[in-house]
Amino acid sequence: MTPARFLISLSDRNYRWLWTAMWFWYSARWMELVVLAYMVLVITDSPAIVGSVTFVRLILVMSGPLLGLVADLINRYKMIFVIQLINLLCMLTMLVSSLTNVINLPLIYIIAGIMGLGYAADYAARRPFVADLVTKDKLTNAVSIDTIAQMGSKVAGPLLAGLVLSQWGTTGSYLIISLMYLAGILVFVPVNSTSNKSQTGISASALWQGIQLVAKHNILRSTILLVVLMNLFIFPFMTLLPTFARDVLFIDEGRLGILAAADGIGAVIGTSIVAYRSTLIKSHGKWFAYSVAIAPLCVALFAISNDYTLSFVALIFMGICLGIYTTMEFTLILLHTEENARGRAMGILTMAIGNIAIGWLIGGLLAEIYGPQVAVLVMSAIGFVAIWIILLTCPDLWKPTRVHFEGRL
């Protein structure tokens, strides 16, 4: 396959602008997550409070289905623009607060809540917006290229966070994050879209129709359940990385940034594999199934490791699974829903992702009582068993992809 085929979705001018903007927004988000966790840990010296802040940040993601309905009804371009503008204002608020030494936990909780709501709205609007910009034959490639931006920025964001934190502290970090959001907004301005909008209107009935669509479709239902399990039991280790760095691996901020980027490096590898083979993939569900089956083993290896190099390698392989998982979760949803229902389906997926807030809270509490290694190991073991129960009870996931719609809206 030629490099041109590997990047085929970037042949669309509008998607190129969106993809470039997403590099800035993703990098800003990953950098902000590391900076926030580190800052709260320094202020409070409590992994439980770190977990509670991230819980507040993502609990509002549970509003995803309602925000998805909004994304089906209004211009998605305008919705994305407003969301990113609000993110910029939040980061400017944190910058001024850090500069004037007035950062406190109530302010952190408020900003975390606003950013969490913005995260849910962004996912509900932007992923369907990708499908609006490209044809269906380019959709898997477009989602994989989008995920490369997401995971590539997961390398750049934490690395930059570690560097800036070690040199200029939280004030310098929030300045860089604010500039990233601004740059993304400026790059996004030239994008044009003529996305169709649903005619259902905002109502409980329209929202219930979206929920029924997912509940009645075997692949959509199983995908959502697996996303819940991954976010509840497997991914919460990410917010405990500063605790692992300080209490298990005994490394400084710079090496923490490198460690936090490891799964992002692996994810770029995983998504690149998908992008390279996007036109040859016969069973998207099978790729998804393998990724969720292997990921818990990688996290368990990270949990029991006391060696920095082994921990880094474990997160690289975890990242490969993450890249494939992330690409396929969105591709499966977009392939099996109609255009006028994608916002609601993506909103339900966003709500499933929001379970990581509960996972982070549980992980923080377990780490406070038993230490981070026991907390992550126990959660990954529970997740592994539950994931295989779903995989064994949904044979459709292992079959070749057949795009059809059950329950038209």
N, C-alpha and C positions, 0 to 999 in steps of 0.2 A: 504494500500500500504506500502511495506517495505521500510526502508531507502535505501536499495540497488536499488530499483526501482526508488526512488526519485532522485538518483544520477546516473542513468543508463548510461548517456552519458560519465561519467567520467571513465567508464570501458575501454575506448579507451586511450591508453598510450599517443598518440600524443595530443589528446584533453586535457588530464590532464596537460601536460606541457604548452600548450597554455593558458588554464584557469588560471593557476598559474601566468603566465607572465602578463595576463590581470589584475589581482589584483594589481600588482605593477603599471602598466601603468595607469589604471583608477584612483587609489589613487593619483598618481602624478598629473594627469590632474585636478581632483577636488580640490586638495590642491592649485595648481597653479592658478586656476580661482579665488578662494577666496583671495589669497595673492595679485594677480594682481589688483582686484577690490579695495581692502583695500588700497593698496599702491597708486593707482591713486587718490583715494578719499582724502588721506592724503596730497598728493603733490598739488592737484588742488582745493580741497574743492568744486568740481563740479560734481553732478550726471550726467550732460549732457556729460562731458568729459569721465566719466566712461563708459557711454553708447557708446560713439564714439570709444573708444578703443576696446570694445567687438564687435562693428560693423565691424571694420577693421579686427578683428580676424576671424570673420565668413563670411564676404562677399565673401572671396575666396572659401568658401564651394560651391558657385554657380558653380564652375568648376567641381562639382561632376560627371556629366555625362561623361565628357571627361576622368576624372581619372578612372571612372568605366570601360570605354572602354579599358584603359591601363591595368586595373586589369584583364580583360578577355583575354588579349593577353600575358602577361608575368607571370613568376613564382610568385605567390602571397606570398610565404614565403619570397623570397628575397625583394619584395616590402615592406612588413611589417617591415622587419629587417632594411632596409635603412630609412624608415620613423621614426622609434623609435630612431635610431642613430642621426638623425637630431634633434629630440626633445631634446635628451640629450645635444647636442651641444648648442642649444638655451638656455637651463637652466644653463649650465656652463657659458655662456656669461652673463646672468643675475646675476649669483653668483659673477663673477669677477667685474661686474659693480657696484653691491651693496657694495662689499668689498672695492672698491676704490672710492666710493661716486661719480660715474659719471652717475648714472641712470638719464635719462631725457625722456621727452615725445617722441621725434623722435625715440629713441632707442626702447622704449616700443611699438610704432606703428609698427616698422619693425619686432620685435620679434613676436608680435601678429599676423601679417600677415603670417609669416612663419609657426607659429603653427597652424593657421587656415587652410592653404593649407595642412599641414600634417594631420590635423584632417579629412579633406575631403578624402584624399588619403587612410588613414587608414580605414575609414568606408567602402569605396568602395572595399577594398581588404579583410579586416579581416572577415566581416560577410559571404561573399561567401566562405572564407577559412574554416570557421566553418562547412559549408555544405559539403566542400570537405573531411573533416575528419570523419564525422559520416554518418550513413545510414539514409534514409528518416524517418524511424520509430522512430529514436532517435532525429530528428531535433528539434521538439518543446521543448523537454527536454533540448537539448544542448543550444538552444537560451535562454531558461529560466534560466539555470544555468549560462550562460554568463551574463545575465542581473542581476542575483544575485551578481556576481562579480562587475558589473558596479555600482549597487545601494548600495551594501555593502561598496564599496570603497567611495561612496558618503557620507557615514557616517564617515568612517575613515579619508578621506581626509580633509574635513572641520574641524573636531574635532582636527586633528593634526595641521592644519593651525592655528586655534585659539590658541592652546597651544604654538606652536613654535613662532608665532607672538608676543604673550604676554611675552615670555621669551627671545628670541634671535632676534626678528625683522625679516626684509626681508632677511638679509644675511643668517641667520640660516635656514630660510624657503627654500631658493633656494638651499642650500646645501642638505637638506633632499630630496627635489624634484629630484635633480640630481642623488642622490644615488638610488632612487626608479626606475628611468628610466634605470639606469645601471643594477640593479638587475633583472628587467624584461627582458632586452636583454640577460643576461646570462642564465636565465631560458628558454628562447625561443629557444636557440641554438639547443637543442636535437630534436626539432620537425621535423618529416619527412612528406612530402606530395607528392602525385603524381597527383595533380590536372590537369584536362584537360584544354586546352587552345583553344580559338576560332580561326578559320582560316580566319576570315573576314579581318583582318588588320585594321590599324588606318585610317579611312576615314570619311568624312561627311555622306556618305551613311550608314555606319555601326552604326554611332551615331544616325542617324535618325531612323533606324530600331528599336533601343532600345526605343526611345521616342514613336514610333508608337505602340510598344508592350504594353507599359503602358497605352497609351491613349485609345486603343481599348478594353482593358480588364476592365470590370465594377468594379471588386473588387480592382484591382491594381490602377485604376484611382481614385476611392473614397478614398482609403487608402492614396494616395499621397496628395489629396486635404485636408483631415483631418489633416495630418501631417503639412501641410502648416499653417492651421488655429491654431493648437495647439502651434506651434512655433512662430507665428506672434502675437497672442493675449494672450495666457495663460502662457507660460513658461517665458516670459521676467521678471516676478517679481523676479526671482532668482538673477539677477544682482543688484537689488535694495535692497537686504537684508542688506548690510552695512548701507544704508540710513535709512531703517526701524529701525535698531538697534540703530542708533545714534539719529534720530529725532522723532521717534514714541514710541519706547519701552524703550529707554534710558538704554541700556545695554552695558557691556564692551566687549572686544574682545573674552574672553573665552565663554561668554554666546552667542555671535554671532556664534561662531563655533558650539555650541550645536544646535542653531536654524537652521543653515545652513545644519546640518546633519539630521534634522527631516524628511524631505521628503525622504531622503535616507533610513532611518529606515523603513518608511512606504513602500517604494519601495521593500525592501528586503522581507517584509511580502507579498506584492502583487505577486512578482515573485516566492516566495516559494509556494504560493497557486497554481500558474500555473504549476510549476515543479511537485508538488505533484499529480496534476490531468492531467498531460500532455497526458497520454495515454487514458484518458476518454473524452477529449474535442471533441465535435462533431461540434461545430461552432466557429471557431477562430474569425470570423468576429463579432459575437455577443459579445464576450468578449471584443473585441476592441471597439465596439460601446458603450457599457456601460461605459468603462473607460473614453472615450473622452466626454461623456455626463455629467458625474458626476464631473470631475476634475475642470471645471470652477466654480462650486459652492463652492468648497473647497478654491480655490484661492480668491473668493469674500469674504468669511468669514475671511480669513487671512487679506485682505485689510482693513476691517472695524474694526478689533480688535486693541485695545490699551493695551491688557493684554498679558503678555509674555506666560503664560500657555495656554491660548486659541489659540494664534498664533501657538504655538508648536503643539497642537492637530490638528489644521486645516491643518498644513503641513504634519502631519503623514497620515491623510486621503488622502491628495493630493498625497502623495508618494505611497500609495496603488494603486491608479489609475495610477500613473506614471509607476509603475512596470509592471502592466498588459498591459498598452498601449505600452511600449517599447518592451516587449516580442512579442506581437502580431503584431506590425507594421513590424518587421523584419521577423517573421514567415510567415505572409501573402505574403510578397514579395518573399521569398525563395520558398514557396510552389507552387506559381503560375508562376514561371519562370524556363526555362530550364537552365541547368548548364552553357552552353556557353554564356548565356545572363545575368547571375546573377550580374556580375560586373556592367554592364550598368544600370540594374534596381536598384541596390543598390546605384549607383551614382546619379540617379534621386531622390531617396529617400534622399540621403545626401543633394542634392540641396534644397529639400523641407525643411529639417531640418535647412538649412542655412538661412531660412527666419527669424530665431530667431535674426539674426543680425539686421534686419530692426526693429523687435519688440523691441529689446534692445535700439536701437536708439530712437524710438518713446517713449518708456517708460521713458528713461532718460530725454527727452525733456519735456514730460508731468509732470514728477516729479519735474523738475526744475521750471515749471510755477505754477502748481497746488498742488504740494506735492505728495509724494509717494502713499498715500492711495487713493486719487482720481484717480491717473494715473492707478493703478492696478485694481481698481474697474471698471472703464470705459472700459478698455481693456478686462477684463474677461466677462463683459456683452455683448460686441460686439461679442466676440468669441463664447459665449454660443448660441446666436441666429444663427450665421453662421454655427456652427457645426450641429445644429439640422436641418437646411435646407439640408445639405448633407446627413444626416442620413435618413431623410424622403424621399429622392429622389433616394436612393440606397437600394432597398429591398434585393439585393443579399447578402449584408453584414450580414443580420440577418438569413440567411439560413445555413443549415449544409454545412461544407466544402467539396467541390468536387474539387480535384486537377486535373486540365487540363491546357493545354497550348494553348493560342490563338496567332497565328502569330509566327511560328517557325523561328528561325534565323539560 
